[in-house]
Amino acid sequence: MKKWTLVMLVIAVLAFGSVIGFNLFVKGKIADAIANMPEPVAPVTAITVTPEGWQPTINAIGFVEPNQGVTIANELAGVVSAIKFENGSSVEAGQMLIELDSKVEKANLKSKQVQLPAASEDFKRLTKLYKQNSVSKQDLDNSESKYLALVADSESLSATIGRREIKAPFAGLVGIRNVNLGEYLQTGTEIVRLEDISTMKIRFTIPQTQLPRIAKGQPVHVYVDAYPTEPFEGVISAIEPAVFYQSGLIQVQAQIPNTDSKLRSGMFAKVDIQLPELTEQIVLPQTAISFTLYGNSVYVIEDIVEDGESLKRVKQINVNVLERGINDALVTGDIKAGDMIVTSGQVRLSNGSKVSISDNDALTPPATLPQL
């Protein structure tokens, strides 16, 4: 029995020993393979740094407003007797829009106007007689009072009739009316929106620290969601004299010609205030910059010779991003003209990695964007 146990023990030791030995053999082979493995070469795309101009801007957001805009409403209550405009049409200053029924006022005015000539002649006649001491001063005063009262009543009725004739205060574009023929309108009923959209305005705010960089007449580019790639050019027309103390922001207004009537009030807009252009600047694609919490960096490709072989390695350099555009960024740092900068493939890289440059146009923006 003891002999059998000893044999089994020897067999077990040999089995475990062979497994351990095999694992050690495999690990050794793997270590040798890794040690003799050639250094990986990471494929990247790159550009050569060429100094170019940069248009600095101050970015802001705001809402488009008309040059003039008002909601037409009635001053007096009454029934709509005539509608003199079409929905969405252009109107001229002083053009009749709505007439409210004024038959009673017109009849009363006619009655007063009929009495005016006789009252005027009576006043003139008594004036001559008074100079001849033929009538009393009281008779003359009563005649004058009657005449002036008729004049005042006529003017009052004319003004009332005029207030029932609702006219366009300025030339512009009317919207969709909210009233109908024969409808009784309470005082202050909103009838239609009228806007002068020949020139649009946009209000926006900027930090007070940017105030020294702007002035009246300075050009701006405005972008709206309806035409995202089309800049609408305008100029700064007004700057608020006071800074809002709770936020440190100052309000600015710009005017934009709207000859094509593409801009409409209420549009959300992005504003780029154009500053003097900078020349001979280092401008890189934003894809070339590694943005991290610890700083921004780029990889510069260097040509070196190792063991008689010419190859390319990268060197990581910290940069300061001064401004960012849509696709590019203005940077400063230890970069000069002629340096080759990695634009894609940085995920596989570290300082000193071996690289090869490949052609890739995937980062080139298409001429037209697909429409949803």
C-alpha positions as CSV (number, residue, x, y, z in Angstrom):
1,M,0.0,0.0,0.0
2,K,2.8,2.4,0.9
3,K,4.6,1.5,-2.4
4,W,1.5,2.4,-4.4
5,T,1.1,5.7,-2.6
6,L,4.7,6.6,-3.3
7,V,4.3,5.8,-7.0
8,M,1.3,8.0,-7.3
9,L,3.1,10.8,-5.5
10,V,6.0,10.6,-8.0
11,I,3.6,10.7,-11.0
12,A,1.8,13.7,-9.6
13,V,5.1,15.6,-9.0
14,L,6.2,14.8,-12.6
15,A,2.9,15.9,-14.0
16,F,2.9,19.3,-12.2
17,G,6.5,19.8,-12.9
18,S,6.0,19.3,-16.7
19,V,3.1,21.8,-16.7
20,I,5.1,24.4,-14.8
21,G,8.1,23.8,-17.0
22,F,6.0,24.1,-20.2
23,N,4.6,27.5,-18.9
24,L,8.0,28.8,-18.1
25,F,9.2,27.7,-21.6
26,V,6.2,29.6,-23.2
27,K,6.8,32.7,-21.2
28,G,10.5,32.7,-22.1
29,K,9.6,32.4,-25.8
30,I,7.1,35.2,-25.5
31,A,9.7,37.4,-23.8
32,D,12.2,36.7,-26.5
33,A,9.7,37.5,-29.2
34,I,8.8,40.8,-27.5
35,A,12.4,41.7,-27.0
36,N,13.2,41.0,-30.7
37,M,10.0,42.6,-32.0
38,P,10.7,45.6,-34.3
39,E,9.6,49.0,-33.0
40,P,6.0,49.8,-34.2
41,V,5.6,52.6,-36.8
42,A,2.4,54.6,-36.3
43,P,0.8,56.0,-39.5
44,V,-0.2,59.7,-39.2
45,T,-1.2,62.6,-41.4
46,A,0.7,65.8,-41.2
47,I,0.9,69.4,-42.5
48,T,3.8,71.7,-42.9
49,V,3.5,75.0,-40.9
50,T,3.2,78.0,-43.1
51,P,2.7,81.5,-41.6
52,E,-0.6,83.0,-42.7
53,G,-3.1,85.7,-41.8
54,W,-5.6,85.4,-39.0
55,Q,-8.8,87.4,-38.6
56,P,-9.4,87.8,-34.9
57,T,-12.9,88.3,-33.7
58,I,-15.0,88.8,-30.6
59,N,-17.9,86.3,-30.5
60,A,-21.3,87.1,-29.1
61,I,-24.9,86.0,-29.5
62,G,-28.1,88.0,-29.8
63,F,-31.5,88.2,-31.5
64,V,-32.4,90.0,-34.7
65,E,-34.7,93.0,-34.4
66,P,-36.4,95.1,-37.1
67,N,-35.4,98.7,-37.8
68,Q,-38.9,99.6,-36.6
69,G,-41.7,97.3,-35.4
70,V,-45.1,97.8,-33.9
71,T,-48.3,95.9,-33.3
72,I,-51.1,98.0,-34.8
73,A,-54.0,98.4,-32.4
74,N,-57.1,100.6,-32.2
75,E,-57.5,103.6,-29.9
76,L,-61.4,103.5,-30.0
77,A,-63.9,100.6,-29.8
78,G,-65.9,100.0,-32.9
79,V,-67.0,97.7,-35.7
80,V,-64.6,97.0,-38.6
81,S,-66.2,98.6,-41.7
82,A,-63.3,98.1,-44.2
83,I,-59.9,96.3,-44.4
84,K,-57.5,98.0,-46.8
85,F,-54.5,95.6,-46.9
86,E,-53.6,92.1,-47.8
87,N,-51.9,89.7,-45.4
88,G,-48.1,89.7,-45.8
89,S,-48.1,92.7,-48.1
90,S,-45.9,95.8,-48.2
91,V,-47.5,99.1,-47.1
92,E,-46.5,102.7,-47.4
93,A,-46.3,105.2,-44.6
94,G,-49.8,106.7,-44.0
95,Q,-51.6,104.0,-46.0
96,M,-55.1,103.1,-44.6
97,L,-55.2,99.7,-43.0
98,I,-58.5,99.4,-41.1
99,E,-61.6,101.6,-41.0
100,L,-64.0,101.5,-38.0
101,D,-67.6,102.5,-38.5
102,S,-67.9,106.3,-38.0
103,K,-71.2,107.1,-39.5
104,V,-72.5,108.8,-36.4
105,E,-69.4,111.0,-36.0
106,K,-69.5,112.0,-39.7
107,A,-73.1,113.0,-39.5
108,N,-72.5,115.1,-36.4
109,L,-69.5,116.7,-38.1
110,K,-71.6,117.5,-41.2
111,S,-74.2,119.1,-38.8
112,K,-71.6,121.3,-37.2
113,Q,-70.0,122.3,-40.5
114,V,-73.4,123.3,-41.9
115,Q,-73.8,125.7,-38.9
116,L,-70.3,127.2,-39.2
117,P,-70.9,129.6,-42.1
118,A,-73.9,131.3,-40.5
119,A,-72.2,131.5,-37.1
120,S,-69.1,133.0,-38.8
121,E,-71.1,135.6,-40.6
122,D,-73.1,136.4,-37.5
123,F,-69.9,137.0,-35.6
124,K,-68.5,139.2,-38.3
125,R,-71.8,141.3,-38.5
126,L,-71.9,141.8,-34.7
127,T,-68.3,142.8,-34.7
128,K,-69.1,145.6,-37.1
129,L,-72.2,146.6,-35.2
130,Y,-70.3,146.6,-31.9
131,K,-67.7,149.1,-33.4
132,Q,-70.7,151.3,-34.2
133,N,-72.0,150.9,-30.7
134,S,-75.2,149.3,-32.1
135,V,-75.0,146.1,-30.0
136,S,-73.8,145.2,-26.5
137,K,-70.5,143.5,-25.7
138,Q,-72.5,140.6,-24.3
139,D,-74.2,140.0,-27.7
140,L,-70.8,140.0,-29.4
141,D,-69.3,137.6,-26.8
142,N,-72.2,135.2,-27.2
143,S,-71.8,135.2,-31.0
144,E,-68.1,134.6,-30.7
145,S,-68.5,131.8,-28.2
146,K,-71.1,130.1,-30.4
147,Y,-68.7,130.3,-33.5
148,L,-65.7,129.1,-31.6
149,A,-67.7,126.2,-30.0
150,L,-68.7,125.0,-33.5
151,V,-65.1,125.2,-34.7
152,A,-63.9,123.2,-31.7
153,D,-66.7,120.6,-32.1
154,S,-65.8,120.2,-35.8
155,E,-62.2,119.7,-34.9
156,S,-63.0,117.2,-32.2
157,L,-65.3,115.2,-34.5
158,S,-62.6,115.2,-37.2
159,A,-60.1,113.9,-34.7
160,T,-62.5,111.2,-33.6
161,I,-63.1,110.1,-37.2
162,G,-59.3,110.1,-37.8
163,R,-58.8,107.8,-34.8
164,R,-61.2,105.4,-36.3
165,E,-59.1,105.3,-39.5
166,I,-56.1,103.2,-38.6
167,K,-53.1,104.0,-40.8
168,A,-49.6,102.6,-41.1
169,P,-47.2,104.8,-39.1
170,F,-44.3,103.9,-41.4
171,A,-43.5,101.9,-44.5
172,G,-42.9,98.2,-44.0
173,L,-44.3,94.6,-44.2
174,V,-47.5,93.6,-42.5
175,G,-48.1,90.2,-41.2
176,I,-51.4,88.2,-40.8
177,R,-54.3,90.2,-39.5
178,N,-56.2,89.1,-36.4
179,V,-59.5,90.8,-37.1
180,N,-62.3,90.3,-39.7
181,L,-64.8,92.5,-41.5
182,G,-67.8,93.4,-39.3
183,E,-66.0,92.4,-36.1
184,Y,-66.5,94.6,-33.0
185,L,-63.1,95.6,-31.6
186,Q,-62.5,96.5,-28.0
187,T,-60.0,99.3,-27.4
188,G,-56.4,98.1,-27.8
189,T,-57.2,95.0,-29.9
190,E,-54.1,93.8,-31.7
191,I,-54.9,94.0,-35.4
192,V,-51.7,93.2,-37.3
193,R,-47.9,93.3,-36.9
194,L,-46.0,95.9,-39.0
195,E,-42.2,95.8,-39.3
196,D,-39.7,97.8,-41.3
197,I,-37.2,95.1,-42.3
198,S,-35.2,97.1,-44.9
199,T,-32.5,97.3,-42.2
200,M,-32.2,94.9,-39.3
201,K,-30.7,95.4,-35.9
202,I,-29.1,93.0,-33.5
203,R,-28.4,93.5,-29.8
204,F,-25.8,91.5,-28.0
205,T,-23.6,91.8,-25.0
206,I,-19.8,91.5,-24.6
207,P,-17.6,91.5,-21.4
208,Q,-16.5,94.9,-20.3
209,T,-12.8,93.8,-20.8
210,Q,-13.5,93.8,-24.6
211,L,-14.8,97.4,-24.6
212,P,-11.4,99.0,-25.7
213,R,-11.4,96.7,-28.8
214,I,-14.7,97.9,-30.3
215,A,-16.0,101.2,-31.7
216,K,-19.0,102.5,-33.7
217,G,-18.7,101.7,-37.4
218,Q,-16.7,98.6,-36.7
219,P,-17.7,95.7,-39.1
220,V,-19.5,92.6,-37.8
221,H,-20.5,89.3,-39.4
222,V,-23.8,87.8,-38.4
223,Y,-24.8,84.2,-38.8
224,V,-28.3,82.8,-38.4
225,D,-29.5,79.2,-38.3
226,A,-31.5,79.6,-41.5
227,Y,-28.3,80.5,-43.5
228,P,-25.5,78.9,-41.4
229,T,-22.7,79.5,-43.9
230,E,-23.8,82.9,-45.2
231,P,-22.3,85.9,-43.3
232,F,-24.5,89.0,-43.1
233,E,-22.3,92.0,-43.0
234,G,-23.1,95.0,-40.8
235,V,-21.5,97.6,-38.6
236,I,-21.7,98.6,-34.9
237,S,-24.2,101.4,-34.6
238,A,-24.5,102.0,-30.9
239,I,-22.7,101.1,-27.6
240,E,-24.6,101.4,-24.3
241,P,-22.9,104.1,-22.1
242,A,-23.2,102.0,-18.9
243,V,-22.0,98.6,-18.0
244,F,-24.5,96.3,-16.3
245,Y,-23.0,96.1,-12.8
246,Q,-24.5,92.7,-11.9
247,S,-22.8,90.9,-14.8
248,G,-20.0,93.2,-16.0
249,L,-21.5,93.0,-19.5
250,I,-22.1,95.9,-21.9
251,Q,-24.8,96.0,-24.5
252,V,-24.0,96.7,-28.2
253,Q,-26.2,97.2,-31.2
254,A,-25.3,96.6,-34.8
255,Q,-27.2,97.4,-38.1
256,I,-27.4,95.0,-41.0
257,P,-28.7,95.8,-44.4
258,N,-31.5,93.4,-45.4
259,T,-31.9,94.0,-49.1
260,D,-32.9,90.4,-49.8
261,S,-35.3,90.2,-46.8
262,K,-33.6,87.1,-45.6
263,L,-33.4,88.2,-42.0
264,R,-36.5,88.3,-39.9
265,S,-37.0,89.6,-36.4
266,G,-36.7,87.1,-33.6
267,M,-33.9,85.0,-35.3
268,F,-31.2,83.7,-33.0
269,A,-27.9,85.0,-34.3
270,K,-24.2,84.5,-33.8
271,V,-22.1,87.7,-34.0
272,D,-18.4,88.0,-35.0
273,I,-17.0,91.4,-34.4
274,Q,-14.2,91.8,-36.9
275,L,-10.9,93.1,-35.4
276,P,-7.7,94.2,-37.3
277,E,-6.2,91.2,-39.2
278,L,-3.0,89.7,-37.9
279,T,-0.3,88.6,-40.4
280,E,2.5,86.0,-40.3
281,Q,0.7,83.9,-37.6
282,I,0.9,80.1,-36.8
283,V,-2.5,78.7,-37.6
284,L,-3.1,74.9,-37.2
285,P,-6.1,72.6,-37.7
286,Q,-7.8,72.0,-34.4
287,T,-7.5,68.3,-35.0
288,A,-3.7,68.7,-34.6
289,I,-4.0,70.0,-31.1
290,S,-4.4,67.7,-28.1
291,F,-6.6,69.5,-25.6
292,T,-6.2,68.3,-22.0
293,L,-6.7,69.7,-18.5
294,Y,-3.0,69.9,-18.1
295,G,-2.4,72.0,-21.2
296,N,-2.5,71.8,-25.0
297,S,0.1,70.2,-27.1
298,V,1.0,69.1,-30.7
299,Y,3.4,66.5,-32.1
300,V,6.2,67.8,-34.3
301,I,7.8,65.3,-36.7
302,E,11.6,65.3,-36.8
303,D,13.9,63.5,-39.3
304,I,16.7,61.7,-37.5
305,V,19.3,59.0,-38.4
306,E,19.7,55.9,-36.2
307,D,22.2,53.2,-36.9
308,G,22.6,54.6,-40.4
309,E,18.9,54.5,-41.1
310,S,16.8,57.7,-41.8
311,L,13.5,57.7,-39.9
312,K,10.9,60.0,-38.4
313,R,10.0,60.4,-34.8
314,V,7.7,62.8,-33.0
315,K,8.4,65.4,-30.3
316,Q,5.5,66.6,-28.1
317,I,5.5,70.4,-27.7
318,N,3.2,72.5,-25.5
319,V,1.3,75.3,-27.3
320,N,-1.0,78.2,-26.2
321,V,-4.3,78.4,-28.1
322,L,-5.1,82.1,-28.4
323,E,-8.3,81.9,-30.5
324,R,-10.3,79.2,-32.2
325,G,-12.2,79.4,-35.4
326,I,-14.6,76.8,-37.0
327,N,-11.8,74.4,-38.0
328,D,-8.5,76.2,-37.2
329,A,-6.9,77.7,-34.2
330,L,-4.3,80.5,-33.7
331,V,-1.5,79.2,-31.5
332,T,1.9,80.3,-30.1
333,G,4.7,78.1,-28.8
334,D,8.0,76.5,-29.9
335,I,6.8,76.1,-33.5
336,K,8.3,77.8,-36.5
337,A,7.7,77.9,-40.2
338,G,8.6,74.6,-42.0
339,D,7.8,72.4,-39.0
340,M,5.8,69.3,-39.8
341,I,2.8,68.9,-37.4
342,V,0.8,65.7,-36.9
343,T,-2.9,66.3,-37.7
344,S,-4.4,62.9,-37.0
345,G,-3.3,59.6,-35.4
346,Q,-2.1,61.1,-32.1
347,V,-3.9,58.5,-30.1
348,R,-1.1,56.0,-30.7
349,L,1.7,58.4,-30.1
350,S,3.9,59.3,-27.2
351,N,7.0,61.5,-27.0
352,G,9.6,59.9,-29.3
353,S,7.3,57.5,-31.2
354,K,8.3,56.3,-34.7
355,V,5.9,57.4,-37.4
356,S,5.2,57.3,-41.1
357,I,3.3,59.9,-43.0
358,S,0.3,58.8,-45.0
359,D,-2.0,60.7,-47.3
360,N,-5.5,61.1,-46.0
361,D,-8.1,63.6,-47.1
362,A,-10.7,62.6,-44.5
363,L,-10.1,65.8,-42.6
364,T,-10.7,68.0,-45.6
365,P,-14.1,69.7,-45.2
366,P,-16.6,68.8,-48.1
367,A,-17.6,71.6,-50.4
368,T,-21.2,71.1,-49.5
369,L,-22.7,69.6,-46.3
370,P,-25.5,67.0,-46.5
371,Q,-29.0,68.4,-45.8
372,L,-31.2,66.8,-43.3
